[in-house]
Amino acid sequence: MKNAKQARGAVLMLQGTASDVGKSIVTTALCRIFRQDGYRTAPYKSQNMALNSYVTLDGKEIGRAQGVQAEACGIAANTDMNPILIKPVKDMHSQIVIHGVPEMQMSAMDYRNHFLPKAKGIVLDALERLRACYDIVVMEGAGSPAEINLKDRDIVNMNLAGWADSPVILVADIDRGGVFASIVGTLELLEPHEAARIKGFIINKFRGDLALLKPGLDWLEERTGIPVLGVLPYIQDIRIEAEDSVVLDELQYRKQEARELDIAVVRYPRISNFTDMDALRWEPDVVVRFVQSVDELGTPDVIILPGTKDTISDLEFLQERGLADAIIKQAQQRDIQLVGICGGYQMLGEWLSDFHAVEGTAREAKGLGLLPIRTSFLAHKRTVRVSGRLCKNVPFGLSLQDTNDTLPIHAYEIHMGVTEWSTLEDDSRYRPLFSVEADVLELSQSNDDIQEHLEGLGTSDGRIWGSYLHGLFDNDAFRRAWLNGLRVKKGLLPISETFQAEERKFAEFDRVAEIVRQHLDLEKIYEFMGI
C-alpha cells in the first residue's frame, strides 16, 4: 500500500511505437499483476477513440479497454478512467463523449482547433481524482507519441506523461517486423525531454528462439542506453475483450475448423460492440465467421447483424454489396435464424429516420422489412445496464428443461434510436422477447427508463428476432439454451453448459498476467514508479 510520504498514487505510462502493438493487453496484464501484488490499482486513458464502448454502473459510456482493465483491477469502472471518448460517425467526423455523456459531433479539424486547447483540465482533473484514491494508476497512451503533426496539442501521450511526471515504457510489436527501426525511429522523433521519460522497452508478440534475438536486444540497449524490460511471447487466442475492430482482420481471415453450428456475423464498416460475439466464439460446437461479401456469407445456421455507430450508412453498405438481398433471401427460403443486435435490430425493421442528423448524413432509409418496427434517432443516448428475464413463450426455439421465463438476463444498452412497433402488440405473428429494467436509478433518466418494460421483438416461429441488448450471449444459461435449440433443429443432441463467461474472463486475466509476469523485469518497473 502507499507509503506515508506518498500523497498521490504512483503512475506508470505505456506508450506504443504504433497502434495495435498490444498496449491495451499489456496494460490489462500489469493492472492484474499490481492488484495481485496487493496494490489498489486503476487504469487510465485520457482520450480514447473506439466504437466498442463499455457502460459503467451509473449508466455512462467509456472505452471498452478501460472497462475491461478496471475489471482486471477488481474495481468498478468510472468515467475518470476515460474522460474523453471519441466515436467516429463518418469520415473525419466523430461523436465526442465527455465523462460518459455525448456532448457534440465535431470534425477532426474542429476538434483539434477548438476542443483540444481546453481538454487539459478535463483529463488532469480525472487523473488527480484517480491518484487520490489508488496506489497505482496505469496510464495507456494512444497510437504513437511520434506523430509530428499532432504533438503540439497532444493530451494522450508525451504531453500527458510530462503533466503527470510519469515514467514511460515503450511497447513495440515484433510480429509486424521492423521492431528495432520502430523503436529507434520513435526515439529520434521525440524531443530530448520526452525521450528521457522512456525508462524501458517491451518487445511484444515474439515467436521463435530468444537466443537469435539476443544480439539485437544488446545492440538496442547499447544504442539507446535504455533497457529492454522483457520480450513477451505471442499469446495465442487471447480471450480478453478487444476494443479496436482491427482485431477482426485476423478473425475474418483465420482458417477455422468446421464445427456443428455455423454463425456468420456481418462486418460492416462502422461495426461496434463486436465483443457481443466473444462468448459464442469460445463455445466448442460453434464457428463464428465475420463476413463482408455474399460469397463469404455462405449458408450458415445463423446470421447476426451486430451493432453499428451509423445504422443507415451500414445498411447502405449491405445494399451495395448485395448482402441485403442475400440476407432477405436466406431468411425467407432457408430454415435459419436471423438476429439483429442494436443497430442490426434497427436494420431489420421497416423504416429508419434520422432527421436531426444524430448518426450520419442520411436522413431516412427503408429497412430490410423483416420486422414490423420503425426507428427514429434522437439526441438523447440511452446508456444503461439492465436486468430482467425472458418473456413467456419467447420464440427462440430454446432447448430448456424448465419454462423459458426462468432464465435471468443481464445486459447493457447503448443507442440513440427509439424503436416502436408498427403493429399491434397482440399480433400473434410477433412476440416480445424480454422484460427488463435499469439496474441503477439515475436522476437524468425518466421513469420510463427505470420501469420494467418489454424489449426486443421476434417472429412467432423464432426465425427472425432483434434486441437492443448488448452482452446478451454472455448470459451462460441463455447462450447454451439458444445454441442447444439450434442443435435440436439440426437433429443434434444438446450439450451441457460448457463454461461460465464471467469465470473464464477472470481466469484469462490471470493467465495473461502470469505470462507477462514471467517475461518482464517487474522489479525495475516498480523502481521506476518509486515503489
MOURKA-V510087 format. One record per helix or strand of 3 or more residues. SS is the DSSP state (@ for helix, = for strand). FROM is the first residue (numbers start at 0). TO is the last residue. If there is no record, write none. Layout:
{{SS:FROM:TO} {SS:FROM:TO}}
This chain:
{{=:9:15} {@:22:35} {=:40:43} {=:46:48} {=:52:54} {=:60:62} {@:63:72} {@:78:81} {=:83:89} {=:92:97} {=:100:106} {@:107:132} {=:135:143} {@:150:152} {@:157:163} {=:166:172} {@:178:187} {@:191:194} {=:197:205} {@:209:223} {=:226:232} {@:246:252} {=:260:265} {@:273:280} {=:285:290} {@:293:296} {=:301:304} {@:310:319} {@:322:332} {=:336:340} {@:342:346} {=:350:352} {=:363:365} {=:372:389} {@:403:405} {=:407:420} {=:429:437} {@:446:449} {=:452:458} {=:463:466} {@:471:473} {@:475:488} {@:500:518} {@:521:527}}
